[in-house]
Amino acid sequence: MPEPHRVSELPSLQIHCLGAPTVRVDGRPAPAQVLWHKHLALLVYLALSPDRTRSRPHLLGLLWPERPEALARQSLNGAVRRLRAELGSGRIRSEGENLTLAEEGLDVDALRFEALLSRRPAAAAACLTGDFLEGFALDDARPFDDWADQQRERYRARSAAVWTAAGEEALNAAQPATAVDAATRALALQPHAEPAMRLLMRALAWRDDRTGAVAAFKRFADQLREEGASPSRDLAALADRIAQQPHRQRVSNEQPEPKPPLVGRARVHREVFTAVTEALEHGSRAILIAGDPGSGKTRLLHDCVERLTLGGAVVTTVRPFESDRETPWSTLRALLRGLARAPGRAAADPGALAVLDSLTPASHDHAAVTDALMALLQGIADEQPVGLGVHDAHLSDDATLEVVGAALTRAPAARCCVILTSLNALPQMTRSLLWLRREIGRRIPGVAVTLEPLNEAETRELVVSQSAWCTSDEARDRLARRIYFETHGNAFLIVTLLRALTTASSLRDEALAWPPPGGTTASPLPISVPNLARRAISTWVAELDPVSRAVLQAASIGPSPIDLDLVATLTKLPRARVEDILAQLERRRLVACDGERFAIIAPLVADVVVNEWLVPGERRNLRTRASEALAARRRT
């Protein structure tokens, strides 16, 4: 007959296995008898056994292998008796030859870790404080120590995997520092784990520490060579992609300003970056990023492009003009120019290439263009993933968006990622963009997200991270409240204002001269934030040398991404010199680069350059020359 017990009277029992082993009873440290080595070993082993049950003969051979059976049984019975006395008579149940650890009120960190492993990697990682039964051994029970060693290796492998998965989640949530920490922990557990090293390299590269990423790979490769092995071809290719950033290498000692952190919007970042990862690994994805001007659409698209580039994708991005909306295929033709030298293009069907090469505004056969685009994307994707980015897709022509959406629908296995940004205003969205918005996540795999303004807490987080010049927490709090009040959470205005306050002490004095004598916290800043942003941008342009300013002016007049050959023509500079100057402008955060092409960092920057640093005659002359140069190029 089973021994009687009263479940309701059992105290809670917490067993900590992952790290130095400990036990708590009803939330308090366990009595000394519970922590005796054989008692603790018995509890841990029963807790991790199937159905928390083992037979007495099995336990005798595990914990008292060298004792005669009669004496070993006495030891086991004594251990059970003392544990029942401290933990409750029903905690260890006896049924025939079997002993069972009661489940009621039981919490074992190793079991919690197993339950969270696949569903919530970050929560599983929080269970890890060290090796399994760290520092614990039984001198006279080799079978138990052998079992503990096997479990230790098993949990090490699983812990490395869970730290890597948690790091991937962190990277998808725009938390590269957390991802670096997770990858480092994984590599400490399994120094030769390529998934962890791949995560570390990508996280370091994403936070602009490319030198650190390449150095980490070299150390990893050296460790493998000592073992007679070598890194995989994929990992070596990732290291090459990180190292090959020629435009970043040409500028000597000037250091770029740190990229402001992505704060808030954790769900949006996770959805978008997860879709990018899925496109690289599984098949086509479309991402639509909607938001008000200055909400961070361009920054998020650039970050997606950077991840695609690190993932080995061939990427091209375009920014349509307002006139392109009425010109069929204008956006598609610009995208196709960016794919002209993609390695897999030659493998595409020649008939498909002929259809795309002969595309004109008069082309009406959408089905033929869809088939041709699908064939091209599949041909390139067989060699490497494809990334297509369209800034301001609300200005794109309907024909382009319709065939791009249709091609993604019909080629779900092609590793292609299409990223669109748009104003979050239904009246300004074209018919085809509204259709895409409706179909993404339904017939077209992917996500459609909206970038809402930052809330007050998120604004404060950004202000605190970018206002080291503030001398006190009180000053930072006041500044954060003021900036939120003036910007209404507009990310671009917040970052622009903070940069201006960091670099220009006169602007800083104005901003902190608040509230004025006799005023209240509702008193406005001495200068409005939008005007301050324009003034800050104008200040940065004024700091440029004449040649760099001329390059910026020519780049602001022309299309986006920046057409290097066009800028070279307008400025009469060699193309290589133009690229060097653009790299310097990137370090000043006036332009951005996706790894392949440059673009003005935000429309407001181009607007200030064109309208405040060019007189009307200069603007007209530059635009005329640009139009003539582009027309001449099309004729050749």
Buried (B, 14 or more C-beta within 10 A) or exposed (E): EEEEBEEEEBBBBBBBBBBEBBBBBEEEEBBEEBBBBBBBBBBBBBBBBEEBBBEBEBBBBBBBBEBEEEEBBEBBEEBBEBBBEBBBBBBBBBEEEBBBBBEBBBEBBBBBBBEBBEEBBBBBBBBBEBBBBEEBEBEEBEBBBEBBEEBBEEBBEBBBBBBBBBBBBBBBBBBBEBBBBBBBBBBEBBBEBBBBBBBBBBBBBBBBBBEBBBEBBEEBBEBBEEEEEEBEEEBEEBBEBBBEBEBBEEBEEEEBEEBBBBBBBBEBBBBBBBBBBBBBEEBBBBBBBBBBBBBBBBBBBBBBBBBBBBBBBBBBBBBBBEEBBEBBBBBBBBBBEBBEEBEBBEBBBEEBBEBBEEBEEEBEEBEBBBBBBBBBBBBBBEBBBBBBBBBBBBBBBBBBBBBBBBBBBBBBEBBBBBBBBBBBEEEEBBEBBBBBBEBBBEEBBBBBBBBBBBEEEBBBBBBBEBBEBBEEEEEBBBBBBBBBBBBEBBBBBBBBBBBBBBBBEEBBEBBBEBBEEEEEEEEBBEBEBBEBBBBBBEBBBEEBEEEBBBBBBBBBBBBBBBBBEBBBBBBEBEEEEBBBBBBBBBBBBBBBBBBBBBBBBBBBBBBBBBEEBBEEEEBEBBBEBBEEBBEEEEEE
